[in-house]
Amino acid sequence: MSDTNQSAFFKGIYEFEDLSGTLLAAKVPASGTVDLYTGTVVVVKPSQTAIFIYKGQVADVLHSGTHTIQTDNLPLLTSLANWQFGFKNPLRCELIFVSKQQFIARRWGTPQPVLVKINGLNATIPIRSFGNFNICIDEPTQFFTELMGSRSSFSITELEETIQGQIIELLPQALSEVSSLENLSQSYNQISQKLEQLVKNEIASYGVSISKIQLLSALPSKEILEAMEAKNAIQIIGSQKEYLLYKAANSLGQSGSEADANNPMHMMMGLMLGKGIMGADYHEKEKAAIDVSHSSQFCSNCGSGVLANARFCSSCGKKV
């Protein structure tokens, strides 16, 4: 658990350590204010920034290092509070520690498919996507003003939810850059770059920096994938009829139970398959018969019909 509650015995030293490693910012102490005296020490760890808030207004900022409070290192706060060191009463203000470390490989994904308009298609395509990104705070005062506000702490999980919402909203726009659905998997890098630029523009006012948005997967619905596979298979086989016969034979070969045998759909597919095979055989015999009827002589070796102008038998190869 993060140590946002400071000991009452430690009024002279203020520091913060996030043991969970998940906090972007935390108020110290979690409730109330800090008491600043001449000589009070504020320890700001590497990759941290300390922000002093006086009456709801950002006063001063301290970067990494050990700072002993004097009027010269908190000029704005001294001016706002009209503070003169040496008084018995301390200056009271809020102290916020902000982490500037980079949180890497944070995941994002679409809970539901997003509808995307792909070039060359008259319909929108449902696509599921996921990936990751890196993020860090680059403007602590802006982050405090825009996102943290009066909270006592702000975690990376809360920021992820904000970023995820922006990514899902802008993802269809980035995916629309794809030239065709067949080129979707080859366009991941292009989509990632476009998406990163869109998200950066949207969150510019938050004081956070996002980098290396990666699209790791973008898949259409199952039905569309099956249709694409069928289209590719037909192109490879060369004939839609041969593809359908192959699918029918494959389906019948996988059905071995009695229930499958009595399935009307399987019976119909079997009839269609048989008709297709026997039909093809019939047409071959019919073609052969036509060829014979147009023959004017016969081969003395095998008896096959030979065209009048033929010099060799097309069946056995013997010279006529």
PyMOL commands that set and color helices and strands:
alter all, ss='L'
color gray80, all
select helices_A, chain A and resi 75-81+140-148+156-175+181-183+185-202+204-206+222-237+240-254+258-261+264-293
alter helices_A, ss='H'
color red, helices_A
select strands_A, chain A and resi 13-15+23-27+34-36+41-44+48-54+57-62+65-68+91-99+103-109+114-117+124-137+153-155+208-220+297-298+305-306
alter strands_A, ss='S'
color yellow, strands_A
deselect
rebuild
show_as cartoon
